[in-house]
Amino acid sequence: MLKDQVKMTKVLDRTRKKIDKIDLKLQKYLSKREVLIKKIKKIKKTNDIKIEDPVREREILKKIKSLYVKKIFKSIIKISKEIQR
């Protein structure tokens, strides 16, 4: 039993390290996305364009198959609109 626990702990640790690497990449890309959102904010403000774009939101979400990822993107869209306000 102890041997199995040690093995599972190693597997768990390796898997968490993989997640940590992915999380670092996500942070990098989300930071880049934030910069682009702020650029869009300026463009929209200068040209009197509405922040809300339901058609674009539907297009983005329609391409996503995973419910997990879709929920994350809904949050990303919500926060993106908050940044643009």
ChimeraX attribute file (.defattr): number of C-alpha atoms within 10 A of each C-alpha:
attribute: neighborCount
match mode: 1-to-1
recipient: residues
	/A:1	6
	/A:2	7
	/A:3	8
	/A:4	9
	/A:5	10
	/A:6	11
	/A:7	12
	/A:8	12
	/A:9	12
	/A:10	12
	/A:11	12
	/A:12	12
	/A:13	12
	/A:14	12
	/A:15	11
	/A:16	12
	/A:17	12
	/A:18	11
	/A:19	12
	/A:20	12
	/A:21	10
	/A:22	12
	/A:23	12
	/A:24	11
	/A:25	12
	/A:26	12
	/A:27	11
	/A:28	11
	/A:29	12
	/A:30	13
	/A:31	12
	/A:32	11
	/A:33	14
	/A:34	15
	/A:35	12
	/A:36	13
	/A:37	17
	/A:38	15
	/A:39	13
	/A:40	16
	/A:41	20
	/A:42	14
	/A:43	12
	/A:44	14
	/A:45	14
	/A:46	9
	/A:47	9
	/A:48	9
	/A:49	13
	/A:50	11
	/A:51	16
	/A:52	12
	/A:53	10
	/A:54	9
	/A:55	8
	/A:56	10
	/A:57	14
	/A:58	10
	/A:59	10
	/A:60	14
	/A:61	17
	/A:62	10
	/A:63	9
	/A:64	13
	/A:65	9
	/A:66	10
	/A:67	10
	/A:68	9
	/A:69	12
	/A:70	16
	/A:71	13
	/A:72	12
	/A:73	16
	/A:74	14
	/A:75	12
	/A:76	15
	/A:77	16
	/A:78	13
	/A:79	13
	/A:80	19
	/A:81	15
	/A:82	10
	/A:83	13
	/A:84	17
	/A:85	10
